[in-house]
Amino acid sequence: MSANDKHWASVKSMNFLFGMRVMLWIFRVFGRVPFRIVLYPVLFWYVLTRKAPRQASLDFLNRVNCSVAPDTDMKIYVRAGVLGVLKHFASFAETMLDKMLLWSGQFKLDSIDFFGREQLDQCISEKRGAILVCSHLGNLELTRVLSRGRNAIKITVLAHTKHAQAFSKMLEDLDPDSQLNMLAVTEITPATAMLLNDKIAQGEFIVITGDRIPVAANPRVAISDFLGAPAAFPIGPYVLASILQCPIYLLFTTQRKNHYEVYFELMSDSIRLPRKGRDQVLEGLVAQYAARLEYHCLRAPLQWFNFFDFWHLPQQDTFDAPR
């Protein structure tokens, strides 16, 4: 497998948008049970025919089984094998349906529990912008809820691929009045930084993922332990926070017992990167993020949706890849 094949951006969407529209129609007309009846044969075929995502899911589930749960002294166990992978992908499909329901106004908002929202509300009341570092754990579109209600805020999601534009168009069709924007970027340029600085100054929030490296020839990453092995994480969110001099929060969303849980965790009111020891500071920030991501992943392992070789290090592809 080539280096490009190992990158998350090489995973194909398989007519994703058309498929999701069809599945949403089935749910609206027939309900969730028929939706699942149609879903599982499709998932079973996908698991059998797509080797790379299947292997990535198996690898992740096996690593979870070798890790200790953060809130107990006992080992946790997630069924691996084909059935485990099938459940993993089924969880992904159910989450995608919930995303569509969120954007079409059919999701029950009373099924969402917020934790740590008070600190974020203070930023909103003071009209201070902030960066939210999220992950591909659970349902990121729950940030959609933040753009409505008494303390409505504007949110810009930074996405690394052009696929985001098509998905954004689909979500806009479902809810034209949304205040959540999606900005496709491959790297943070000076022009992008100026645009984001204006948004922060206006009290807006920038959402950026912390668990996928940029689509670039030599991505700037730091290495941190994650589920028992070194993995590459982007340093972009923390460099951006240091440039914009704004608060930076971690955002995690998981579903537990038919309720979604949204966690806001303050990482820092302000990040400063010194000239000396800059790499060490960034490595510490990445390690902090990786530890919190591992904690939440172990609480809901079937809801982490990175179906690629996450532990493949970019340094293995080039001798001078920057960290």
Backbone bond lengths (Angstrom), bond angles and torsions (degrees), N, CA, C in turn:
res aa  C-N    CA-C-N  psi(-1)  N-CA   C-N-CA  omega(-1)  CA-C   N-CA-C  phi
1 M - - - 1.469 - - 1.517 109.25 -
2 S 1.314 116.77 130.98 1.450 120.50 -178.54 1.511 110.74 -76.06
3 A 1.359 115.39 168.56 1.467 119.94 178.98 1.514 110.92 -61.26
4 N 1.337 116.65 -38.89 1.459 119.87 -179.80 1.523 111.61 -64.68
5 D 1.333 116.72 -36.61 1.456 120.30 179.75 1.520 111.69 -66.34
6 K 1.355 117.16 -25.90 1.443 120.82 -179.03 1.521 112.62 -82.08
7 H 1.319 117.76 -13.53 1.458 120.48 -178.45 1.513 109.76 -78.61
8 W 1.355 116.41 143.86 1.460 120.42 -177.11 1.518 112.56 -60.46
9 A 1.340 117.38 -29.07 1.462 120.19 -176.34 1.522 112.41 -70.52
10 S 1.355 117.38 -13.50 1.458 120.06 179.80 1.527 112.31 -81.37
11 V 1.342 118.13 -10.05 1.454 121.34 179.61 1.525 109.33 -70.30
12 K 1.313 116.75 125.21 1.462 121.48 -174.88 1.524 111.36 -80.38
13 S 1.324 115.54 151.43 1.459 120.21 -178.07 1.529 113.22 -84.18
14 M 1.341 118.55 -16.98 1.467 122.74 178.55 1.531 111.88 51.72
15 N 1.339 115.21 57.12 1.466 120.48 179.33 1.526 111.27 53.06
16 F 1.321 114.15 43.00 1.461 122.07 -173.54 1.531 112.32 -54.93
17 L 1.326 117.10 -48.87 1.460 120.07 -174.79 1.526 111.70 -63.27
18 F 1.330 116.87 -44.97 1.456 120.12 178.73 1.520 110.55 -62.69
19 G 1.316 116.60 -43.46 1.462 120.75 -179.44 1.512 112.21 -61.94
20 M 1.339 117.20 -41.37 1.454 120.35 -179.05 1.527 111.08 -68.30
21 R 1.319 117.32 -35.87 1.467 119.39 176.98 1.533 110.32 -64.01
22 V 1.339 116.73 -41.07 1.466 120.39 179.18 1.530 110.18 -63.91
23 M 1.340 116.31 -44.82 1.459 120.33 -178.40 1.529 111.24 -65.91
24 L 1.328 116.44 -37.08 1.462 119.69 177.34 1.525 110.05 -64.26
25 W 1.328 117.80 -39.91 1.457 121.51 177.64 1.524 111.00 -62.68
26 I 1.325 117.25 -42.69 1.468 120.67 178.82 1.525 110.21 -61.28
27 F 1.337 116.48 -42.04 1.463 119.69 179.74 1.533 110.86 -64.58
28 R 1.320 116.66 -44.73 1.463 120.31 -177.06 1.523 111.83 -63.98
29 V 1.325 116.65 -37.71 1.464 120.42 -175.51 1.527 111.80 -84.38
30 F 1.345 116.67 -41.69 1.465 119.60 -170.54 1.534 114.47 -113.23
31 G 1.358 117.64 -18.58 1.462 119.17 -179.54 1.520 112.61 103.18
32 R 1.343 115.91 179.49 1.461 121.06 -173.50 1.529 113.42 -74.29
33 V 1.334 117.86 -34.81 1.471 119.72 -179.25 1.528 111.14 -63.99
34 P 1.332 120.23 -50.71 1.476 119.22 174.63 1.529 112.09 -60.24
35 F 1.342 115.91 -35.20 1.468 119.73 175.97 1.526 110.00 -55.33
36 R 1.332 117.13 -45.55 1.462 120.99 -179.40 1.518 111.83 -69.60
37 I 1.327 116.73 -35.05 1.463 120.04 179.00 1.525 110.58 -61.86
38 V 1.322 116.23 -40.38 1.466 120.42 177.17 1.518 110.79 -74.38
39 L 1.326 116.37 -34.33 1.459 121.77 -173.17 1.524 112.97 -66.30
40 Y 1.329 117.52 -46.41 1.456 119.25 -169.18 1.529 114.79 -66.30
41 P 1.326 120.42 -39.63 1.473 118.19 174.50 1.531 112.52 -60.71
42 V 1.340 115.84 -38.33 1.468 119.72 178.03 1.523 110.19 -64.57
43 L 1.328 116.88 -44.39 1.464 120.93 179.25 1.525 111.29 -63.54
44 F 1.333 116.81 -41.46 1.463 120.37 -179.03 1.523 110.71 -62.20
45 W 1.343 115.87 -41.86 1.466 119.09 176.99 1.527 110.64 -64.38
46 Y 1.324 116.61 -40.68 1.464 120.83 -179.09 1.525 110.46 -63.48
47 V 1.334 116.83 -45.46 1.464 120.76 -178.81 1.520 111.02 -62.34
48 L 1.327 116.86 -39.34 1.462 120.88 -178.16 1.525 112.48 -71.41
49 T 1.325 117.69 -32.71 1.465 120.49 -172.56 1.521 114.73 -99.31
50 R 1.330 118.58 -16.27 1.462 121.35 -177.50 1.528 109.68 -107.33
51 K 1.325 115.40 95.53 1.462 120.91 -173.06 1.519 112.59 -66.74
52 A 1.335 117.96 -46.18 1.460 120.54 -173.97 1.540 112.50 -63.26
53 P 1.346 119.47 -51.04 1.473 118.63 176.78 1.521 112.27 -62.95
54 R 1.334 117.43 -36.73 1.470 120.28 178.93 1.521 111.12 -62.75
55 Q 1.337 116.32 -44.33 1.454 120.44 179.87 1.521 111.38 -67.19
56 A 1.332 116.48 -37.23 1.470 120.30 178.48 1.526 110.70 -63.84
57 S 1.329 116.95 -41.69 1.460 120.69 178.11 1.516 110.79 -65.01
58 L 1.323 117.83 -44.23 1.464 121.69 178.22 1.524 111.10 -59.69
59 D 1.320 115.58 -44.16 1.463 120.74 179.89 1.523 110.71 -59.88
60 F 1.330 115.83 -47.06 1.457 120.22 -179.43 1.521 111.45 -63.34
61 L 1.332 117.79 -46.60 1.460 120.92 -178.05 1.529 110.98 -63.15
62 N 1.324 117.10 -37.83 1.464 120.21 177.32 1.523 111.51 -66.12
63 R 1.325 117.47 -37.79 1.466 120.67 177.24 1.530 110.87 -66.72
64 V 1.322 115.98 -37.81 1.462 119.58 176.68 1.522 110.48 -61.53
65 N 1.332 116.66 -42.33 1.455 120.88 -178.78 1.520 112.59 -66.06
66 C 1.324 117.54 -21.14 1.463 121.73 178.79 1.522 112.28 -94.31
67 S 1.323 117.25 1.66 1.462 121.54 -177.54 1.519 110.17 -104.53
68 V 1.320 115.15 154.58 1.457 120.94 179.52 1.521 108.90 -93.13
69 A 1.328 116.71 132.37 1.456 120.73 177.56 1.520 109.79 -61.17
70 P 1.328 118.39 137.97 1.461 121.29 -173.86 1.520 114.20 -69.63
71 D 1.340 117.94 -23.53 1.458 119.87 -175.35 1.525 112.88 -112.88
72 T 1.311 117.18 20.78 1.453 121.12 177.38 1.516 109.28 -154.45
73 D 1.332 116.80 159.01 1.456 121.69 177.80 1.518 111.68 -87.76
74 M 1.320 117.66 -2.50 1.455 121.60 -176.45 1.520 110.61 -95.00
75 K 1.309 114.78 154.63 1.458 119.81 173.14 1.521 109.89 -72.40
76 I 1.301 117.25 145.57 1.457 119.97 173.69 1.512 108.24 -102.01
77 Y 1.309 115.68 153.76 1.455 119.81 -175.82 1.520 109.53 -136.38
78 V 1.320 115.83 130.69 1.458 123.02 174.41 1.517 106.99 -121.82
79 R 1.307 115.99 127.60 1.460 118.98 -177.85 1.522 110.20 -59.30
80 A 1.340 115.52 124.56 1.460 120.51 177.48 1.539 108.44 -94.66
81 G 1.332 117.81 -155.15 1.443 120.14 -177.29 1.521 111.84 73.70
82 V 1.326 116.04 -172.72 1.460 121.13 -176.71 1.522 111.21 -62.88
83 L 1.332 117.71 -39.94 1.464 120.22 -179.33 1.524 111.25 -65.36
84 G 1.326 116.68 -39.64 1.458 119.70 177.46 1.518 112.03 -63.98
85 V 1.326 115.90 -43.32 1.465 120.35 178.48 1.528 110.02 -64.28
86 L 1.333 116.32 -39.88 1.459 120.20 178.75 1.523 110.57 -61.32
87 K 1.324 117.92 -42.63 1.460 121.34 177.68 1.523 110.98 -65.28
88 H 1.345 116.35 -36.32 1.456 121.46 179.03 1.535 110.17 -62.22
89 F 1.332 116.47 -47.64 1.455 120.40 179.88 1.527 111.39 -70.71
90 A 1.339 116.94 -33.05 1.464 119.50 176.92 1.520 110.34 -64.48
91 S 1.319 116.57 -38.53 1.462 120.81 176.54 1.525 110.41 -61.68
92 F 1.325 115.97 -39.24 1.464 120.87 177.96 1.529 110.44 -63.33
93 A 1.328 116.73 -45.54 1.465 120.35 -178.24 1.533 111.04 -65.21
94 E 1.325 117.02 -41.01 1.467 120.31 177.86 1.531 110.46 -62.69
95 T 1.325 116.14 -38.73 1.463 119.96 178.69 1.518 110.91 -66.36
96 M 1.337 116.97 -39.66 1.454 119.91 177.72 1.517 111.11 -63.36
97 L 1.329 117.09 -37.79 1.461 119.68 175.99 1.523 110.40 -61.93
98 D 1.330 116.66 -44.32 1.463 120.08 178.83 1.529 111.17 -61.43
99 K 1.327 116.78 -35.15 1.467 119.69 177.03 1.528 110.41 -62.47
100 M 1.326 115.62 -44.30 1.463 119.43 179.38 1.523 110.60 -63.34
101 L 1.338 116.46 -39.36 1.462 120.08 -179.77 1.526 110.56 -66.99
102 L 1.330 116.42 -37.01 1.459 120.18 176.78 1.518 110.81 -58.68
103 W 1.335 115.29 -47.11 1.462 119.40 -174.75 1.514 112.71 -76.50
104 S 1.321 116.84 -17.86 1.466 119.11 178.70 1.519 111.68 -99.29
105 G 1.350 116.92 5.95 1.454 121.11 176.25 1.506 114.93 75.92
106 Q 1.339 118.62 18.54 1.459 122.20 -177.45 1.521 113.02 -106.06
107 F 1.317 116.90 5.47 1.463 120.75 -177.96 1.522 109.45 -92.22
108 K 1.341 116.59 138.08 1.460 121.71 -179.67 1.530 109.41 -79.87
109 L 1.325 115.72 107.31 1.458 120.63 -175.34 1.516 112.65 -69.38
110 D 1.337 117.38 -19.21 1.455 118.80 179.11 1.522 112.54 -74.89
111 S 1.336 117.16 -1.50 1.463 121.01 177.15 1.522 111.87 -94.94
112 I 1.335 116.81 15.81 1.463 121.91 179.78 1.519 109.70 -114.66
113 D 1.322 116.34 127.10 1.465 122.14 176.10 1.524 108.78 -109.75
114 F 1.332 116.78 129.93 1.461 121.89 -179.38 1.524 110.18 -104.25
115 F 1.340 115.32 140.87 1.456 121.92 177.30 1.537 108.15 -129.50
116 G 1.319 116.35 129.32 1.458 120.86 -179.42 1.507 113.35 79.83
117 R 1.321 117.88 15.15 1.466 121.77 -176.81 1.537 111.39 -69.40
118 E 1.348 117.38 -23.50 1.465 120.16 -174.83 1.530 111.82 -59.01
119 Q 1.343 116.36 -43.06 1.470 119.74 -179.19 1.518 110.95 -63.92
120 L 1.331 114.89 -38.76 1.460 118.83 179.82 1.524 110.55 -68.92
121 D 1.335 116.48 -38.86 1.461 120.15 178.12 1.525 111.56 -60.60
122 Q 1.335 116.12 -33.07 1.462 119.65 178.06 1.520 110.38 -65.34
123 C 1.324 116.61 -42.07 1.471 120.16 175.94 1.528 110.37 -59.72
124 I 1.335 116.19 -42.06 1.460 120.73 -178.43 1.522 110.49 -64.35
125 S 1.348 116.24 -44.91 1.469 119.64 -178.45 1.521 111.35 -66.24
126 E 1.345 117.29 -30.52 1.462 121.48 178.92 1.527 112.03 -88.44
127 K 1.338 115.93 -0.14 1.470 122.54 -178.80 1.528 111.62 56.78
128 R 1.330 115.03 41.10 1.469 121.99 175.75 1.514 108.81 -100.08
129 G 1.302 116.18 127.52 1.452 119.62 174.99 1.514 110.91 -75.52
130 A 1.318 116.75 163.80 1.461 120.96 -178.97 1.517 109.47 -156.36
131 I 1.334 114.87 164.80 1.459 122.00 175.21 1.525 108.07 -105.05
132 L 1.335 115.75 132.88 1.458 122.23 175.36 1.523 107.81 -110.74
133 V 1.337 117.04 113.59 1.465 121.09 178.17 1.523 107.83 -92.31
134 C 1.313 116.05 113.81 1.457 121.02 -175.24 1.531 110.14 -108.62
135 S 1.307 116.38 -164.66 1.458 121.73 179.17 1.520 108.26 -151.95
136 H 1.330 115.69 178.96 1.464 120.79 175.40 1.524 109.44 -95.61
137 L 1.305 114.71 40.61 1.458 122.55 174.72 1.521 108.60 -105.96
138 G 1.323 116.98 123.15 1.450 120.10 177.41 1.512 112.91 74.58
139 N 1.311 115.98 -145.08 1.463 123.05 -171.27 1.529 110.44 -113.38
140 L 1.320 116.72 95.67 1.463 121.27 -178.92 1.523 111.61 -63.82
141 E 1.335 117.14 -27.26 1.466 119.73 -177.83 1.528 112.76 -66.51
142 L 1.340 116.78 -4.65 1.456 118.49 174.21 1.528 110.62 -64.61
143 T 1.323 117.77 -18.81 1.465 119.88 172.63 1.527 110.52 -62.41
144 R 1.345 114.65 -19.37 1.458 120.43 175.17 1.534 110.83 -55.36
145 V 1.335 115.07 -36.04 1.457 120.30 -177.85 1.524 110.47 -63.71
146 L 1.332 116.36 -30.74 1.461 120.27 -177.21 1.527 112.21 -67.60
147 S 1.322 116.91 -21.56 1.466 119.70 -176.98 1.519 112.30 -87.31
148 R 1.322 116.10 7.59 1.454 120.59 177.72 1.518 110.25 -127.90
149 G 1.308 116.52 169.59 1.453 120.98 173.75 1.511 113.13 94.19
150 R 1.337 114.75 -164.77 1.466 121.15 -173.28 1.522 111.44 -63.36
151 N 1.301 117.51 -42.67 1.464 121.22 -179.16 1.526 110.26 -106.61
152 A 1.320 116.93 57.83 1.456 120.43 -177.91 1.525 110.68 -61.78
153 I 1.323 116.32 138.07 1.454 121.61 179.04 1.517 108.66 -130.92
154 K 1.312 114.87 160.16 1.461 120.58 175.60 1.519 108.99 -98.17
155 I 1.320 114.93 136.80 1.461 121.02 -175.30 1.520 109.00 -128.45
156 T 1.329 116.14 135.74 1.459 122.44 172.29 1.521 108.36 -118.44
157 V 1.331 116.19 123.34 1.461 121.85 179.18 1.516 108.70 -99.46
158 L 1.337 116.83 122.91 1.464 121.37 176.26 1.520 108.82 -86.16
159 A 1.322 116.99 123.33 1.456 122.15 179.73 1.518 108.71 -120.94
160 H 1.339 116.26 146.58 1.454 120.40 -172.14 1.528 114.60 -91.31
161 T 1.334 118.56 -5.49 1.457 118.79 -175.72 1.520 111.26 -128.32
162 K 1.329 115.49 160.99 1.453 121.40 177.65 1.532 111.58 -71.04
163 H 1.367 116.26 -18.20 1.459 118.54 177.53 1.527 110.51 -58.85
164 A 1.333 116.47 -26.52 1.467 120.64 -177.55 1.525 111.05 -61.59
165 Q 1.333 117.17 -31.69 1.454 120.03 -178.43 1.520 111.03 -65.15
166 A 1.337 116.72 -42.42 1.459 120.16 179.05 1.519 111.00 -67.42
167 F 1.322 116.85 -42.09 1.458 120.45 179.01 1.518 110.42 -64.75
168 S 1.338 116.46 -40.33 1.460 120.52 178.13 1.519 110.66 -61.31
169 K 1.343 116.86 -39.96 1.465 120.58 178.76 1.524 110.44 -63.41
170 M 1.317 117.26 -39.87 1.451 120.43 178.88 1.525 110.86 -63.99
171 L 1.338 116.84 -43.11 1.459 120.74 179.83 1.531 110.52 -67.05
172 E 1.334 116.44 -36.03 1.464 120.35 178.07 1.522 110.50 -64.38
173 D 1.345 116.75 -36.22 1.460 120.40 177.20 1.525 110.61 -63.51
174 L 1.340 116.13 -35.25 1.458 120.28 179.92 1.522 111.75 -75.34
175 D 1.347 116.95 -32.88 1.463 120.55 -177.77 1.529 109.18 -146.94
176 P 1.328 118.64 86.09 1.476 121.77 -177.89 1.517 113.69 -62.80
177 D 1.337 117.93 -22.31 1.462 121.28 -175.49 1.527 113.29 -91.38
178 S 1.310 116.55 8.24 1.459 118.68 -177.50 1.520 111.46 -63.75
179 Q 1.345 115.22 146.45 1.458 120.90 176.00 1.520 111.29 -101.43
180 L 1.336 116.89 13.93 1.447 120.77 178.23 1.524 108.72 -100.76
181 N 1.334 116.49 121.56 1.456 121.65 -179.50 1.518 109.69 -109.47
182 M 1.323 116.00 150.40 1.447 120.83 178.09 1.526 108.23 -117.79
183 L 1.326 116.88 125.07 1.456 122.75 -177.21 1.525 109.06 -115.74
184 A 1.329 116.71 114.48 1.460 121.62 -179.83 1.518 110.29 -82.02
185 V 1.328 116.81 121.88 1.455 122.31 179.31 1.521 108.88 -138.34
186 T 1.321 116.71 149.13 1.460 121.14 172.46 1.521 111.23 -100.63
187 E 1.334 116.27 -26.06 1.455 122.24 175.59 1.527 108.50 -159.79
188 I 1.340 114.90 160.24 1.461 119.81 -179.05 1.524 108.68 -85.61
189 T 1.331 116.79 104.70 1.457 122.51 178.02 1.528 108.79 -89.46
190 P 1.350 118.31 167.13 1.471 119.95 175.10 1.528 112.45 -56.06
191 A 1.337 116.57 -38.67 1.464 119.60 179.15 1.527 110.79 -64.62
192 T 1.344 116.29 -40.96 1.464 120.12 178.17 1.520 110.41 -64.70
193 A 1.340 116.44 -41.74 1.460 120.66 179.78 1.529 111.26 -61.25
194 M 1.334 117.00 -39.94 1.467 120.40 178.56 1.525 110.89 -65.07
195 L 1.338 116.43 -41.27 1.460 120.49 178.50 1.523 110.83 -62.28
196 L 1.338 116.22 -44.34 1.461 120.45 -179.14 1.528 111.30 -69.56
197 N 1.332 116.41 -32.62 1.460 119.86 177.31 1.535 110.81 -63.20
198 D 1.332 115.81 -39.33 1.467 119.72 177.00 1.530 110.99 -63.81
199 K 1.321 116.18 -39.84 1.457 120.09 179.74 1.528 111.10 -65.58
200 I 1.329 116.72 -43.08 1.461 120.49 178.57 1.528 110.16 -63.11
201 A 1.332 116.61 -41.47 1.471 120.90 -179.93 1.516 111.73 -62.52
202 Q 1.339 116.73 -26.90 1.457 121.28 179.14 1.528 112.55 -90.17
203 G 1.324 115.85 8.17 1.460 120.50 177.64 1.514 114.83 82.84
204 E 1.328 117.22 17.09 1.453 119.93 179.92 1.530 110.97 -86.17
205 F 1.342 115.91 168.11 1.453 121.82 -178.60 1.532 109.72 -115.61
206 I 1.327 115.26 138.20 1.459 122.11 178.42 1.520 108.43 -108.74
207 V 1.330 116.80 123.33 1.460 122.03 178.69 1.524 108.67 -105.52
208 I 1.327 116.05 127.90 1.465 121.18 -179.16 1.520 108.79 -141.55
209 T 1.317 117.03 139.69 1.459 120.29 -178.16 1.530 111.05 -79.42
210 G 1.312 114.94 144.53 1.464 120.16 179.67 1.510 113.55 -108.57
211 D 1.353 117.22 5.13 1.468 119.04 -175.69 1.525 113.13 -122.62
212 R 1.334 117.15 22.10 1.460 119.98 171.03 1.521 109.20 -140.56
213 I 1.324 115.44 130.78 1.453 119.72 -177.41 1.528 109.73 -77.11
214 P 1.335 118.22 153.43 1.467 121.01 -176.53 1.521 112.92 -62.63
215 V 1.327 114.39 156.71 1.458 120.68 174.47 1.521 107.33 -83.31
216 A 1.319 116.34 87.61 1.464 121.70 -177.31 1.527 108.37 -150.32
217 A 1.345 115.45 158.33 1.461 119.88 -179.02 1.526 111.43 -63.05
218 N 1.321 116.90 -43.18 1.465 122.18 178.65 1.523 109.15 -126.27
219 P 1.315 117.33 79.24 1.467 119.45 -176.31 1.522 111.59 -64.48
220 R 1.316 115.72 142.36 1.457 121.65 179.17 1.515 108.51 -88.14
221 V 1.316 115.53 110.72 1.454 121.03 -174.25 1.521 110.04 -135.19
222 A 1.317 114.77 166.63 1.462 122.40 169.18 1.521 106.52 -125.70
223 I 1.309 116.14 150.28 1.460 121.90 -177.47 1.521 109.53 -99.90
224 S 1.327 115.78 132.57 1.457 120.44 178.38 1.519 109.17 -142.67
225 D 1.310 116.18 154.13 1.455 120.68 177.51 1.524 109.55 -71.88
226 F 1.345 115.46 134.88 1.462 120.76 178.69 1.524 108.43 -147.13
227 L 1.314 116.40 117.53 1.458 122.76 -177.40 1.524 111.69 53.70
228 G 1.339 115.45 42.54 1.454 121.13 171.05 1.509 116.84 88.11
229 A 1.335 118.30 5.07 1.467 120.45 -179.56 1.519 109.46 -149.15
230 P 1.353 117.85 153.05 1.469 120.12 178.98 1.518 111.76 -68.71
231 A 1.338 115.63 138.83 1.461 121.81 178.65 1.521 108.60 -140.09
232 A 1.324 115.64 155.43 1.467 121.37 -178.53 1.525 110.10 -92.74
233 F 1.331 115.41 133.19 1.457 122.10 176.76 1.525 108.40 -127.45
234 P 1.328 117.75 145.22 1.467 120.35 -179.73 1.522 111.44 -70.42
235 I 1.331 116.16 146.41 1.462 120.65 175.40 1.529 111.01 -98.03
236 G 1.345 116.18 -5.07 1.452 121.03 -176.09 1.525 115.78 -53.48
237 P 1.357 118.58 -44.56 1.470 118.21 -178.85 1.521 113.55 -58.67
238 Y 1.334 117.01 -34.79 1.463 120.54 -175.26 1.529 111.06 -83.75
239 V 1.326 116.21 -33.15 1.465 119.86 173.08 1.525 109.44 -65.35
240 L 1.342 116.27 -41.97 1.467 120.43 179.17 1.528 110.79 -63.30
241 A 1.338 117.07 -40.99 1.462 120.36 179.05 1.519 111.08 -64.17
242 S 1.337 116.83 -35.20 1.466 119.76 179.16 1.527 111.02 -70.61
243 I 1.336 116.86 -33.89 1.466 121.20 178.66 1.527 110.77 -70.99
244 L 1.327 116.35 -44.31 1.459 121.13 -175.49 1.523 112.57 -82.71
245 Q 1.336 116.59 -14.94 1.471 121.80 179.80 1.531 111.32 49.50
246 C 1.322 114.34 58.85 1.461 120.93 179.60 1.523 108.95 -133.60
247 P 1.312 118.43 163.99 1.471 120.23 177.08 1.522 111.14 -60.92
248 I 1.313 116.12 151.35 1.461 120.97 177.06 1.524 108.21 -130.17
249 Y 1.329 115.05 127.64 1.456 122.88 -178.23 1.525 109.75 -116.65
250 L 1.325 115.58 154.43 1.453 121.63 169.06 1.524 107.36 -99.25
251 L 1.322 115.78 141.25 1.457 121.83 -177.46 1.527 108.94 -128.64
252 F 1.332 116.01 122.23 1.460 121.26 178.54 1.522 109.43 -129.61
253 T 1.328 116.12 138.27 1.467 120.80 179.26 1.525 109.01 -129.96
254 T 1.309 117.25 130.54 1.462 121.92 176.78 1.522 109.40 -142.04
255 Q 1.316 115.17 160.40 1.459 120.44 177.12 1.522 108.87 -110.76
256 R 1.327 116.39 129.04 1.455 122.17 179.76 1.530 108.78 -139.64
257 K 1.352 115.44 121.06 1.459 121.83 176.70 1.531 111.53 54.81
258 N 1.346 115.12 53.12 1.469 122.39 175.73 1.525 113.73 64.72
259 H 1.321 117.19 13.13 1.461 121.68 175.24 1.523 108.80 -125.65
260 Y 1.328 115.25 137.76 1.459 119.17 172.13 1.523 109.07 -86.48
261 E 1.315 115.44 142.16 1.460 121.90 176.51 1.521 108.58 -118.56
262 V 1.316 116.24 128.89 1.467 122.47 178.91 1.521 107.82 -115.38
263 Y 1.336 115.60 121.67 1.459 121.23 -177.35 1.523 109.88 -112.23
264 F 1.325 115.94 126.88 1.463 122.76 171.89 1.527 107.70 -109.43
265 E 1.329 115.99 125.68 1.463 120.53 -179.42 1.522 109.04 -128.96
266 L 1.317 116.14 120.25 1.462 119.89 179.47 1.519 109.74 -69.77
267 M 1.329 116.59 122.36 1.456 121.69 176.32 1.524 110.55 -89.45
268 S 1.337 116.38 -45.63 1.458 120.25 179.63 1.522 109.83 -165.77
269 D 1.321 116.31 142.99 1.467 120.34 173.34 1.515 110.91 -71.34
270 S 1.334 116.16 -27.29 1.461 120.45 -179.45 1.520 108.89 -163.08
271 I 1.313 117.18 133.95 1.461 122.12 179.57 1.522 109.15 -108.85
272 R 1.315 115.38 128.30 1.463 121.34 175.98 1.526 108.66 -121.44
273 L 1.320 114.78 129.75 1.463 120.40 -178.60 1.521 109.12 -107.72
274 P 1.333 118.32 108.07 1.470 120.84 -179.42 1.526 111.04 -72.00
275 R 1.309 116.19 156.17 1.472 119.44 177.88 1.518 110.82 -64.29
276 K 1.329 115.57 -42.68 1.460 119.68 176.95 1.529 108.96 -92.87
277 G 1.300 115.27 128.64 1.454 119.29 -179.40 1.510 113.99 82.06
278 R 1.337 117.03 16.13 1.465 120.85 -178.77 1.518 111.49 -60.36
279 D 1.323 116.83 -45.15 1.466 120.21 -178.91 1.520 111.49 -62.53
280 Q 1.325 115.95 -38.74 1.458 119.52 -179.09 1.532 111.03 -65.69
281 V 1.347 116.63 -39.19 1.467 120.18 177.85 1.528 110.20 -63.93
282 L 1.326 116.84 -44.07 1.456 120.60 179.62 1.526 111.29 -64.24
283 E 1.329 116.81 -40.35 1.458 120.05 177.91 1.523 111.00 -62.84
284 G 1.321 116.52 -36.91 1.457 120.15 177.85 1.519 112.03 -66.27
285 L 1.330 116.69 -40.76 1.462 120.91 178.49 1.528 110.94 -65.50
286 V 1.332 115.99 -42.79 1.464 119.93 178.13 1.524 110.55 -63.49
287 A 1.333 117.01 -41.36 1.463 120.61 178.44 1.525 110.91 -62.49
288 Q 1.333 116.55 -37.51 1.461 120.74 178.32 1.530 110.47 -63.98
289 Y 1.338 115.29 -44.70 1.461 119.43 178.27 1.530 110.59 -64.13
290 A 1.335 117.61 -45.85 1.464 121.52 -177.32 1.528 111.10 -61.00
291 A 1.329 117.07 -37.87 1.462 120.55 179.60 1.527 111.16 -65.56
292 R 1.340 117.00 -41.70 1.456 119.96 179.48 1.536 111.18 -71.13
293 L 1.334 116.99 -36.30 1.453 120.33 176.79 1.527 109.92 -63.87
294 E 1.326 117.23 -42.63 1.462 120.55 178.39 1.525 110.88 -61.56
295 Y 1.325 116.48 -42.63 1.458 120.74 179.03 1.532 111.23 -56.39
296 H 1.328 116.12 -49.98 1.460 119.61 -176.84 1.529 111.56 -73.26
297 C 1.327 117.97 -31.96 1.464 120.83 176.59 1.521 111.08 -63.76
298 L 1.320 117.00 -39.90 1.453 120.18 -179.09 1.531 111.77 -70.22
299 R 1.308 116.93 -22.64 1.459 120.10 176.33 1.535 111.33 -78.14
300 A 1.326 117.29 -26.16 1.470 121.29 -178.66 1.524 109.19 -147.92
301 P 1.337 118.74 67.44 1.476 121.26 -171.95 1.518 114.93 -63.12
302 L 1.331 118.38 -30.94 1.462 119.56 -178.46 1.518 112.92 -74.94
303 Q 1.332 116.67 0.20 1.462 120.39 -177.97 1.527 113.01 -108.74
304 W 1.333 117.02 12.03 1.470 119.48 175.34 1.521 107.46 -97.59
305 F 1.344 116.85 117.50 1.451 121.39 -167.97 1.526 112.09 -113.23
306 N 1.319 116.27 64.58 1.465 122.10 172.14 1.524 107.35 -117.46
307 F 1.325 116.55 90.01 1.456 121.33 -174.50 1.527 111.26 -91.47
308 F 1.325 115.95 63.23 1.466 122.44 176.42 1.525 106.95 -153.85
309 D 1.313 117.02 176.02 1.464 121.73 -177.73 1.518 109.18 -75.54
310 F 1.315 116.33 85.79 1.453 121.32 -173.69 1.523 112.14 -65.89
311 W 1.319 117.98 -29.21 1.464 121.14 -174.84 1.528 112.83 -91.96
312 H 1.332 116.68 6.77 1.465 119.61 173.41 1.520 109.05 -75.01
313 L 1.333 117.08 122.73 1.456 121.25 -175.26 1.523 110.85 -91.13
314 P 1.354 118.00 132.88 1.467 120.10 179.38 1.517 112.58 -61.97
315 Q 1.342 118.38 -25.25 1.466 121.56 178.90 1.520 111.30 -63.22
316 Q 1.331 116.37 -19.98 1.458 119.53 179.69 1.525 111.99 -74.64
317 D 1.332 116.08 -12.37 1.460 119.81 -176.50 1.520 113.65 -100.10
318 T 1.323 116.74 -18.53 1.462 120.04 -177.66 1.511 109.76 -149.68
319 F 1.329 117.14 148.09 1.456 121.32 -176.63 1.510 113.15 -78.49
320 D 1.336 118.12 -20.43 1.446 120.04 -173.97 1.535 112.38 -122.74
321 A 1.352 116.15 28.61 1.472 118.14 178.60 1.501 110.33 -65.58
322 P 1.323 118.58 125.78 1.458 120.77 -177.69 1.507 111.43 -71.29
323 R 1.321 115.73 153.95 1.441 121.85 177.85 1.509 109.82 -103.37
